[in-house]
Amino acid sequence: MATRVIMPKQGLQMTEGTILKWLVGEGGECREGQPLFDMETDKLTITIDAPASGTLLKIVRNEGDTVPITELIAVIGGTGEDITALLAGSEKETGVLPPAEKAIITDEPEKQVKAVSSEVGKQAFITPRAKTLALEKEIDYTKIMGSGPEGLVTEKDVLAFLELTPKATPLAKKIARNEGLTLSGIQGSGERGKIVSGDLKASLSGRAGAITERKGRIVPFAGMRKVIAGRMLQSLQTNAQTTHNVKVDMSETVRMRETLKAADKKVSFNDIIAYAVSRALLLHPEVNAELTDAGILEKDYVNLGIAVALEKGLVVPVIKDVDLMTLSEISEATGSLAQKAREGRLAPDDCTGGSFTVSNLGMLGLTEFTAIINPPESGILAVGKIEKQAVVVDEKVEIRPVMSLTLSYDHRVVDGAPAAQFLVRIKQLLENPYLML
């Protein structure tokens, strides 16, 4: 009996998802519990497993399609099984039934690099470490022949592929992607034969219809980028967002971190800031609040969102019950969530339930900035970089490490004075960090 594959609901607030890539082609064999397709929600990218074993009889929605939850996107069943009635029902519900695209098979060799066949039904299996390395090096791992059991691609296979792949500068790789060029066969003029942008430009000038002027490119306004834009606009339209700013003398925090580092306890400044924020929120519950239909909900727990910038946008994984954690536990939790975010392994539960958010762009060189509140929260703290500044101390000018903190808060929920008191409390804790231990 045929099995309907629907757009799954990954989180309470999810209403639609975007199909990034089908990992099994139409007509290919599926195994229950094995990866079937990659999808993108408003918060993260996740791989969805096949709900049943059998043949992928029909791909109803294609790569790049944004599909409402529970809508039919594919059908798995027995070879030759009649699914006409099932598809007719889907067409009646959605009013559209896009045809599945056929797999494109290329004959282009990759300098004798072994490749997985692109024919329909062929699926690449890869270990997590190998996949992380392939994504980091921008390699299409489906082109790698795995040496593991049943063609499993291992980290060793990815490294071998890298050795045979032509070396090129980042700019050369970007030009090649934009112009649809392959690096195979291009003679590099850079150091140790590395392909540079000039080598590609020479190749472009020799082909028909060569580009004679520089042009921009259209980046699709969809998926995570579109959702982020909608949420930020909604935040500014619905919240009475107001800001306070304060400068913090980080001398004692710097000294404490150096002491911990000497004792082989590795914590970052962001960990210490998160620790201070969680303690301050317990003392100022009016900031750790949310506006509901019943009234203002002041929470007796702290679920702290830590903003992480990715290539496609911003995600905010949440550390649950951070107020109950030690500084070392916070450091471990933030490191784990940030790594999962960069590897695209965040689960829906990792990004929900936040009560307050910290956004630190100091590592990118910003001295101060204003962050937009992440609904339904009522506040967000923007953290700038620590830089040496002249400070007057006891009638003398001294050079001290100073950091800027900017609090954005919803004035419907929090008044100016309590918000200022909360921000000053964080300043006091960071200037006297031993009081937190």
N, C-alpha and C positions, 0 to 999 in steps of 0.2 A: 504494500500500500504506500502511495506517495506521501512524503512528508513536506509540509509547508515550511519554508525558511522565511521568517519575518524579521523586520528591523527590531532588534531587542531594546527593551527599556533599561538603560544603564544609569540609574539614579532617579530620585524622586522628581526632579525638575526637568528631566529630559523629555522633549516633545518630538525631536527629529534627530536623525543622524546622517552623515555623509559617507557613502561607500568610497573608500580610497583605493582599494585594490582587491580584486578577486584572486585568491591564492590557488583556486582550482578552476580550470577552464570548463566551459559547457561541454558535457560529454565525458568529463573526467570522473574518476572514482573518488568518493568521499569516505572517510572513516570517522565514525562518531568519536567526538572528543579531540579530533585533529583540526588544526587551523583551516578555516574556510575563507574568511575575508577580513580585511582591515577596515575599521570604521573610525570616524572622527565625530565626537560630540562637542558640545560647547565648552567642555572642560579638559578633554584628553583624547588621545588616540589609543585604540585598543583592538586586539585581535580577537575575533569571534570564532569559536569552534563549531564544527558541524554538529547539528542536533541528531543526526542519524547516519547510518552507513548506507551506501548505495551509489548510484550514478547521479551526477548533477545534470538532471534532464533539461532544465531551463533556467537561464539567468534572466530574470524579469526586469531588474533595475541595474543599470550599468555603473561603471566606475565614474565618480564625480557627481552622481545623482544624490540629492538630499531628499531623504525619504522619511515621512512621519512614522512614529513608532507603531508597531504591530502590522504595518503594511507588508504585503507579500513582496519578497525580493528575489526568491528563487524556489525551485522545487527539486527535491531529492527523491529518487525512487528506483524501481527496477528497470533495466534496459528494455526499451520498447514499450513501456507502460503508457497507457493512454491517460494524459492529464488535461485533455481539452476542456472538460467541465470545470476543473479547478482553475485553469487560466481564464476561462470565460467569466467565472465569478470574480476573479481579481480585476479583470478589465471593467466589469460593471461597477465595482467599488471605487476604483481610482480614476476611471475614464481615460486611462492611458496604459499602453502596454508596449514600452520601448523594446525594439529587437535587440537581442544580445549581439555584441560585436564579435566578429570572428578573430581568432588569434592571428597575429601577423608573424610570419616566419621569415627571418632574414638569412641571407647566404653569406653575410660578411664575416670573414675570419677575424679572430682577435689574436694575431701573432702566435698561433698554435696553442692558445690557452684552451684547456678543456672546458666545454660548456654543456649545461643541461639542455636537452631538447625543448624547444618552445612550442611543440605541438600540443593541441588541446588535450587536457587531462593530465599533463605532466606537472607534478607539484614538487617544489624544493623544500626539503626538511633541513633545518639548520639548528645548531646548538645556540643557547642564549649568548655565550661568550663570542661565538663566531658572528652572530647577527649584530651584536653591539659593535664589534670591530668593523664589519662591513658597512654599517650605517655611518660610523665615524669617518671612514675613508671614502664615503660616497660611492660604494661599489654595489652594483646590482647582483646580489648573491644568487639569483636564479640562473646566472650564467656560469656558475662554478659547479664542477662535477665533484660531488662529495666522495670522500674515501671511507666514510664510516658505514655502519650497517644500513642496508637498504638505501644507499646513496646519501646518508646523512653528511651535511657539510660541517666540517670542524674548523676550529680556529687555524689549524695547520693548513687547511685547504685555502682559507682566505689569505694567509700570509704568502703561500705559494703563488696565488693569483696576483697579489700585489707585486711580486718580484718580476712577473712577466708583463705587467701593465706598464705602458709608457709613462715615464715621470714627466710631470708638467707643473708649472707654477699655478697658483690659485686663479690668477687672471686668465691664463690660457684655458684652464678648465671651464671657467665661466663663459668665455667666448665660444668654446666648443659646444657647450650645452645650448646656448642661445641660438647658435647657427646650425645646430644639428650635425656637427662634424664628429667624426671618429678620430681619435688620436693615433690609431694604428697607421703605420706607413708614413707618418710625418717625421722628418728629420729634425731633431732638436738642436738648436745652436747655443743653448745655455750651458751652464757648468755641468760637466759630466753627461752631456747629451740631453739635458732637461729641455723639454719643449717650452718656449716662452711665447708671449702674445704675438711677437713679430713673425714667428714661424707660421702661426695660424692665419695672420693677415695676408701673408704671402700666398698661402693656400687658397684663401677666399678670393684674392684678386685674379686668380687664374681660372676660376670656374664661371660658368654662364650665369648671367644675372647677378654678378657680384655687387655687394652693397657699396654704394659710393658716398653715403652719408650716414651719420650716426642717428639712431632712432631709439625711442623709449620702448618699453614693453608693458603690456597690460597684465597686471596680477589679478587673478580672479578674486572678487570681493565675496567670498563664500566661506563656509566652514567655520573654523575657530575665529578667523579675523572678523567675519560678519557678526558672529555672536558676541564677541568682545565689544565691538562697536555699538551694538544694540544695548548691551547691559550698561556700558558707560554712559550712553545718552540717557537711558532710563534713570540711572542714578542721579545725574545732574538735573533732570526734569522733575524728579519726585522728591529728592532730598533738599533740605535747606542747608546746603553744605557751606560751612564756615571754617576758617583755619586760624590756628595759633602757631607761633614759632618761638623757639628758645635755643640758646647756645649752651652747650655742655662742656665743661672742662673735664676731659677724659684722662687726666694725669693718673688718678688712682686706679681707674679701670685698666689702663695700659700697664701699670705696675703690677696689678693683680694677675693679669693675663700672662705676663712674663714670668711671674712666680709659679703659676700653674704649669706653664710650658717647661720650666726648669725641672718641675717634679714629674715630667712626662705625662701631664694631663692636657691633652690637646682640645682646646675650646676656641671658638672664633669670637670676634667682637659681636657678631650677629647673635650668637648663642647667649652671650651675656645680656645683650639688649632684650632678647626674647624673655630671658629670666626676669629682668627688671620690669618689663611690661606686664608679665603675668602676675607679679606680686602687686603692682600698682592697680591693676584691674580689680583685684580682690578688695582693695581698700576704697575703690571708687566704682561701685556697681552701677552707678548711673551712666557710665560710659560703656560698660559691658552689657549693653541693653539692646532691645529690638522693639520696634513699633509694631504691634499686632492689632487685630480688630477688637480684642478685649481690652487693650490698653498697652502700657509700656512694660515689657517683660525684662526685669533685671535678673540676669543669670547668676547663679551661685557657683558656676564652674567657668573655666577659661579654656576654650578651644581656639588656639591661635593659628591663624593663617599666615604662611610665609610665602610671599610672592616670589616666583621663580620665572625668569625671562627665558623663553625658548625661541627658536628660529621662527616658528609660526605664530607666536603670540605669548601671552602671559598666562600662567596657570598658578593657582593658589592652593597647594596642598595644605592640609590642616593637621596640626598636632593636637590630639584630643587630650583633655584633662592635663594640660601643661602646668597648671598651678600645683599639681601633686608631684611633679617631677623635680629631681635634683638638676644642677647645672650640667653634670655629665650626661644624664639621661636626655636632657633637652638637646645637647650636642649630638648625641647618637641618633635621636629621632629626626632632627633637621637634616643631618647628612644623609640618612637613609631615604627620606622623602625627596630630597633634591636629586639624588642619584636616580630614583625611580622616575622622576619627572623627565630628566634628560634622556633616559632610555625608553620613554614612552610606555612605562609599565604601571602607571598610576591606575588604581581601581576607582570606580565612582565614589566609594565611601571615603577615599583619601582626600577628596576635594569638597566635601559637604559638611555642614554642621558648624562652621566657624562662627565665633562670637566677636572677633576683632582681628585685624590684619596688620602685619608689619611689612613694609616695602623698602628694601635697602638697595639704593643705587650708588652708594658711596664707592663701591669697588670699580664702578665705571667712570669715576672722576667727578661726579656731580657734588657740588658743595651743599646745595639744598634744592628741594623741588616740592611740588604739591601733588599728592596722590588723590585719586577719586575713590570714594567710599564703595565698598563691595557689598551691595544689598544682599540680605536684609540687615546687615550689620550697621552700626551707627557710628563707627569710627575707623580710621586707618592712620598709622604712623609712618611718615616718610623719613628715612634716615639718610643723611648725607655723609660724605667722606670725612675722615679725621685728618685735619691739617694743622700745621703749626701756625699759631697766631700770637701776636703781642697782646698780653693780658696784664691789667693792673692788679697787683697783689700787694696789699699792705703798703700802699703808696709807691710801689716799685713796679717797673715794667718787666715782665718775664715772658719768655717764650713757652707756651703751653700747647698741648694737643687739644684742639677744639672741634666739636662736632655739632652739626645743626640738626634739630628735630622739628618736624612740621606735623602738627596734628590736624587732620581734617575730620570734622564731626557734623552730625546731623542736628541742626539747631532746633528741630522739632522735638527731639528727644533729650538733648543735653543743652543746658544754658551755658553762657560764656564763662562764668566764674567757676563752676565745677569742672569744666573742660580744662581751664587754665590750671586749676589745682592738680588735676590728674597729670598734666604735662610737667608741671613743676615737681611732682612726686617722682616721676621717672628721672628727671634731672638730678634730684637729690640722691636717688639710689645709685645712679651711675657715677656721681662724684664721690659717693661713699659706699662702694660696692661691698665692702665687708659686712655692712649691715644686713645684706641679703643672705648671708651664709649662716 
